[in-house]
């Protein structure tokens, strides 16, 4: 037999939303039991969340709404917190044997495309090599590999036995899917294929002993980022952004993703920070000024430095020679020296803190 009071309870609960979500707690399946009679109303909520404050707020709102609308003497809303199911990326098990001789893996990421992430990754790797470190650069941007052009490589890699031999340019060992596929071949892959490709670029390449393996990730937060973060121990991630507000919003998302998967964020790099007129020397901040540093302060992470905007950087990338190689004494080389030293310093500090625990 229909129970009008119970129906009214369900209807009122459909007006209660989980904080930050547009869906109601009924459609989420958070309402486990409803009992309504002349004696009163009892509701049992069961939520799979780590956010205890949000769950408590939901319970309080549901109870207040029912008391205000039903006009019954007794309203009881109970709450059970359940452990959330493990996200899909946690199913990927870490495999240190993929790159056993690599000391530090540094991911270079961005929340959106067009901020010069690959340019930063290429010049950061080349500058670290110039400073005397053993460096590798993995182009993990599966859908848009840039490193073949940025380092002027059009050949196919050599395979010896079951191992792929990386190219070496300017002291950097290089591997990219772009070395294997034709330039005009689009990559239209689902998640499992992306995961497999990343595993092969890591484990089937003869990286040898490296101080740093710089990984140029695709923009955004997807399968490639999660695979890298779960397959190998990442020492830290660097977020590349431009000073403009829209880029900074996406940079925050990228930073939040790494923190969620427990990858240390080494800091934020601000690219295209200002353009110096070659005739008068006046600096124009085309993409605003200081946004990267302000965002780093708000998000409580280091600001590693900024890189000025200059056509020579574009020309170097198109010509296959990173700017720190073509103009080793220029302003950009100085900027990337500062960035390379800042990354190395952040990793050293984190390693020292880790060792002090034991």
HELIX and SHEET records of a PDB file:
HELIX    1   1 UNK A    4  UNK A   13  1                                  10    
HELIX    2   2 UNK A   52  UNK A   70  1                                  19    
HELIX    3   3 UNK A   88  UNK A   91  5                                   4    
HELIX    4   4 UNK A   96  UNK A   99  5                                   4    
HELIX    5   5 UNK A  117  UNK A  130  1                                  14    
HELIX    6   6 UNK A  147  UNK A  150  1                                   4    
HELIX    7   7 UNK A  177  UNK A  179  5                                   3    
HELIX    8   8 UNK A  191  UNK A  203  1                                  13    
HELIX    9   9 UNK A  223  UNK A  231  1                                   9    
HELIX   10  10 UNK A  245  UNK A  260  1                                  16    
HELIX   11  11 UNK A  291  UNK A  298  1                                   8    
HELIX   12  12 UNK A  311  UNK A  319  1                                   9    
HELIX   13  13 UNK A  323  UNK A  326  1                                   4    
HELIX   14  14 UNK A  331  UNK A  357  1                                  27    
SHEET    1   A 3 UNK A  31  UNK A  37  0                                        
SHEET    2   A 3 UNK A  40  UNK A  48 -1                                        
SHEET    3   A 3 UNK A  75  UNK A  82  1                                        
SHEET    1   B 8 UNK A 167  UNK A 169  0                                        
SHEET    2   B 8 UNK A 172  UNK A 176 -1                                        
SHEET    3   B 8 UNK A 135  UNK A 139  1                                        
SHEET    4   B 8 UNK A 210  UNK A 216  1                                        
SHEET    5   B 8 UNK A 102  UNK A 109  1                                        
SHEET    6   B 8 UNK A 236  UNK A 242  1                                        
SHEET    7   B 8 UNK A 265  UNK A 271  1                                        
SHEET    8   B 8 UNK A 303  UNK A 306  1                                        
SHEET    1   C 2 UNK A 158  UNK A 160  0                                        
SHEET    2   C 2 UNK A 163  UNK A 165 -1                                        
SHEET    1   D 2 UNK A 275  UNK A 276  0                                        
SHEET    2   D 2 UNK A 283  UNK A 284 -1                                        
END                                                                             
